[in-house]
Amino acid sequence: MNKKIEKIGIRVGMSFAERAIGTNAIALSMKTKEPVYTTPPHHYCDLLREFYFYSVPLETKKREIGYLAICSLNEPVGFELEIIADLTAYKILNELKSNEINSVLPNKKECILNKKQLEILKLVAKGVPDKTIALEEGITINTVKYHKKSIYKKLEVECSAQAVIKCLKLNLMSINEIDC
């Protein structure tokens, strides 16, 4: 567990595997892959005899990356704290997914489209045919095709739909600019 958690910058100095510390919410979350709440009677280890635990597994792409746990000494973990733990786990996983997406996207500075390319891509996103784009922009159809090819190369995509999605993700254009 520690090696996987270190990737997101958290170090855990203690193993919560059942064989190491006895029955606890984290050990049960490891087995069930679901949030688990345990109370003192669940624990047979003297160390945990007075603790209430709530554990939420952190899993992304079917890969276990760790567990978020809340524990309380002599007081039950309230429903509010369970909700906060669930929301925090959700936030952590969304941040990780966002970072994974951003690491796949090219650097924004490396793929900035020039004004003409961006204008052509906006028209393509609206479903305007190449012939109409050429007429509206005062260029030939071959020039439109050339610009589209350059756009795909700069964005490292294969089609117009992928180019539009990537530009939206990179905030090079907004959904309002291409609203039909």
C-alpha positions, 0 to 999 in steps of 0.5 A, a space after each residue: 500500500 505504501 508504494 502506491 500512496 507515495 505516488 500522490 505524496 502521502 506517506 503512511 508509517 503504519 500498516 493497516 492490513 488485518 494481519 498487522 493490526 487486526 480487524 479495522 475499517 481499512 483492512 476491511 475496505 481492502 477486502 471489500 473495495 467499499 467504504 467500511 465503518 467499524 466500532 470498538 467491538 469489531 476490534 480484537 487488537 488492544 491498540 484499536 479497542 477504543 477506536 471508531 473507523 471509517 475508511 473509503 478506498 481510493 481506486 482509479 481505473 480499477 487500480 487501488 491507490 490507497 485509502 482515506 480513513 477517519 478515526 475517532 477515539 471513544 466517540 462514534 464517527 458522525 454521519 457528517 464526517 462520513 459524508 466529508 470523507 466520501 466527498 474528499 475521496 471523490 475530490 482526490 480521485 477527480 484531481 488524479 484523473 484531471 492530472 492524468 488527462 493533463 499529463 496526456 495533453 500536449 503543453 498548451 504553449 506547444 500547440 497554440 493554433 494561429 487565429 485562422 486555424 482557430 477560426 476554421 476549427 470553430 466553423 468545423 465544430 459548428 458543422 460548416 462544410 469545407 466549401 462553405 468555410 472556404 467561401 466565408 474565409 475567402 480561401 480555397 478548399 485546399 487551403 481549408 484542408 491544409 489548415 485542418 491538417 496543420 490543426 490535427 498535427 499541432 494538437 496530435 489528433 486524427 479528426 475534427 471531433 478530437 481537435 474540438 474536444 482538445 481545444 475545449 479542454 485546453 481552453 483555446 475556445 469555449 463551448 459558447 463560441 461553437 454553439 450552433 
